[in-house]
Amino acid sequence: MLVKLRLNLFVVFSSVLAYFIVAGSTVSWLHVGLIAIGGFLITSAANTLNQVLEKDFDKLMTRTANRPLAAGRMKVSEAVIFAGLTTIIGVVLLAMINPLVVLLSMLSLVSYAFLYTPLKRHSTLAVAVGAIPGALPVMIGGVAAEGQLTLIISCLFFIQFLWQFPHFWAIAYLAFDDYHAAGYKLLPVDSNDNIDSKLGLHASLYALLIIPFVVMLYISGDASIIASIVSGLMALVYLYMSLNFYITTERRTALGLMFSSFIFLPVVLISYWVL
């Protein structure tokens, strides 16, 4: 629970897949192992620091009240020591790949723990800020393979960056009461604290913006026509579910959007890898 295992494994999954996509046939299994373990450790540190900073607010939410720090099963000092050790070991492992991987990993940790985490209580801009470390794993995986930023890496980054807005807003809509009770300002609300009726429209715009990057990958020759068709169709489904959430903003459509987001990113990344 401290390292948010499922989220952590998804981060590692997207980073490793991005490595495979960019590396093509020149895969270094040593680098794959270093990305997986080093990335897991850095993400563990970020998630731990997030809980250190939010322990008093986690107590107020049903979904987080049982976390180790919020429930009092772990001391803050223990969590900070754990975060420090995992950061150091993670940095050492990732430094064996190249310095840019380390830089991006530390940017991800700092922006998640020390920018996104405190901003959540003050502004809805936190969602955009949090989407940066949320998308950096694919950039880290790509840079581990290429050693520099390229068009394909940038496109993968922006696809994952844009994907997060409908994904997160659907989850935040479903957990609105919990977030509101803890004072988090993650969704736009009116003067009566009701969720903005245009939330689904905003989600639809971000889903729509994914399509140009899918097209760009095909035009540049970095993606096959089959992978591009699969990714394009997934983007259209994601857009449809976002529009459905806008037309009828309710729990049912939010669940539909959330589950489609869970399917979207793995299918897109795997299609770019294997197709």
FENKAHU-V802822 format. One record per pair of residues at least 24 apart in sequence whose ideal C-beta (glycine too) atoms are under 8 Angstrom apart, sorted by the first residue. I is the first residue (numbers start at 1). J is the second residue. D is the distance in whole Angstrom. If there is no record, write none. Layout:
[[I J D] [I J D]]
This chain:
[[1 66 7] [1 67 5] [1 68 6] [2 44 8] [2 47 7] [2 48 6] [2 51 7] [2 67 7] [2 68 5] [2 69 8] [2 74 7] [2 79 7] [2 82 7] [3 40 8] [3 43 7] [3 44 4] [3 47 5] [3 48 7] [4 47 4] [7 43 8] [7 47 7] [8 40 6] [8 43 5] [8 44 6] [8 47 7] [9 40 8] [11 39 7] [11 40 8] [11 43 5] [11 137 5] [12 36 5] [12 39 5] [12 40 5] [12 43 7] [12 137 8] [13 266 7] [14 137 5] [14 138 5] [14 141 7] [14 160 7] [14 265 7] [14 269 6] [15 39 5] [15 137 4] [15 138 7] [15 140 5] [15 141 4] [15 144 8] [16 141 6] [17 138 8] [17 141 7] [17 269 4] [17 270 7] [17 273 6] [18 137 7] [18 138 4] [18 139 7] [18 140 8] [18 141 3] [18 142 5] [18 145 8] [18 153 7] [18 156 6] [18 269 7] [19 141 4] [19 142 7] [19 144 5] [19 145 5] [20 145 8] [20 273 5] [21 141 8] [21 142 7] [21 152 7] [21 156 7] [21 269 7] [21 272 5] [21 273 5] [22 141 7] [22 142 4] [22 145 4] [22 146 5] [22 150 7] [22 152 6] [22 153 6] [23 145 4] [23 146 8] [26 145 8] [31 97 6] [31 144 6] [31 145 7] [34 93 5] [34 94 6] [34 96 6] [34 97 6] [34 144 8] [35 94 7] [35 97 7] [35 101 8] [35 140 7] [35 141 6] [35 144 5] [37 90 8] [37 93 6] [38 89 8] [38 90 5] [38 91 8] [38 92 8] [38 93 4] [38 94 4] [38 97 8] [38 105 7] [39 90 7] [39 94 7] [39 105 7] [39 137 7] [39 140 7] [40 90 8] [41 86 4] [41 87 7] [41 89 5] [41 90 3] [41 93 7] [42 86 7] [42 87 6] [42 90 4] [42 91 7] [42 94 7] [42 105 5] [42 106 8] [42 108 7] [42 109 6] [43 108 8] [44 82 8] [44 83 8] [44 86 5] [44 90 8] [45 82 8] [45 83 4] [45 84 8] [45 86 4] [45 87 4] [45 90 7] [45 109 6] [45 113 8] [46 108 7] [46 109 5] [46 112 5] [46 113 5] [46 133 7] [48 79 5] [48 80 8] [48 82 6] [48 83 4] [48 86 7] [49 79 8] [49 80 8] [49 83 5] [49 109 8] [49 113 4] [49 114 8] [49 117 8] [50 112 7] [50 113 6] [50 117 5] [51 79 7] [52 76 6] [52 79 5] [52 80 6] [52 83 7] [53 113 7] [53 117 5] [53 118 7] [54 117 6] [57 121 8] [57 182 4] [57 183 7] [57 184 7] [58 182 8] [60 181 5] [60 182 4] [60 183 8] [61 175 8] [61 178 4] [61 179 7] [61 181 6] [61 182 5] [62 178 6] [63 175 6] [63 178 6] [64 178 8] [97 144 5] [98 143 7] [98 144 7] [98 147 6] [100 143 5] [100 147 7] [100 148 7] [101 140 6] [101 143 6] [101 144 5] [104 136 6] [104 139 6] [104 140 5] [104 143 6] [105 136 8] [105 140 6] [107 133 8] [107 136 7] [108 132 8] [108 133 4] [108 136 4] [108 137 7] [108 140 7] [109 133 7] [120 184 5] [120 185 7] [120 186 6] [121 183 5] [121 184 6] [121 185 7] [122 185 6] [123 185 6] [124 185 6] [124 186 6] [124 187 7] [124 188 5] [126 185 7] [126 186 6] [127 164 8] [127 165 7] [127 168 6] [127 169 7] [127 186 6] [128 165 8] [130 164 8] [130 168 8] [131 161 5] [131 164 4] [131 165 7] [131 168 8] [132 161 7] [134 160 7] [134 161 7] [134 164 5] [135 160 4] [135 161 4] [135 164 7] [138 269 8] [151 216 7] [151 220 5] [151 222 7] [152 217 6] [152 220 7] [152 222 4] [152 223 8] [155 213 5] [155 216 6] [155 217 5] [155 220 8] [155 222 7] [156 269 8] [156 272 8] [158 213 5] [159 210 6] [159 213 5] [159 214 7] [159 268 7] [160 265 7] [162 206 5] [162 207 7] [162 209 5] [162 210 5] [162 213 8] [163 206 8] [163 210 7] [163 238 8] [163 261 7] [163 264 6] [163 265 6] [165 202 7] [165 203 6] [165 206 4] [165 207 8] [166 203 4] [166 204 8] [166 206 6] [166 207 5] [166 238 7] [166 241 8] [166 242 5] [166 245 8] [166 257 6] [166 261 6] [167 257 8] [167 258 7] [167 261 4] [169 199 6] [169 202 7] [169 203 5] [170 203 7] [170 245 7] [170 254 5] [170 255 8] [170 257 4] [170 258 4] [170 261 7] [171 258 6] [173 199 7] [173 249 8] [173 254 5] [174 251 7] [174 254 5] [174 255 7] [174 258 7] [195 249 7] [197 249 6] [198 246 7] [199 245 8] [199 246 7] [199 249 7] [200 242 6] [200 243 7] [200 244 8] [200 245 4] [200 246 3] [200 247 7] [200 249 5] [200 253 8] [201 246 5] [203 242 4] [203 245 6] [203 246 7] [203 257 7] [204 239 6] [204 242 4] [204 243 5] [204 245 8] [204 246 6] [206 242 8] [207 235 7] [207 238 5] [207 239 4] [207 241 8] [207 242 4] [208 239 6] [210 235 5] [210 238 7] [210 239 8] [211 235 5] [211 236 8] [211 239 8] [217 272 7] [223 272 6] [224 275 5] [226 271 8] [226 275 5] [227 271 5] [227 272 5] [227 275 4] [230 267 7] [230 268 7] [230 271 4] [230 275 7] [231 268 5] [231 271 6] [231 272 7] [234 263 8] [234 264 5] [234 267 5] [234 268 5] [234 271 8] [235 264 8] [235 268 8] [237 264 7] [238 264 5]]
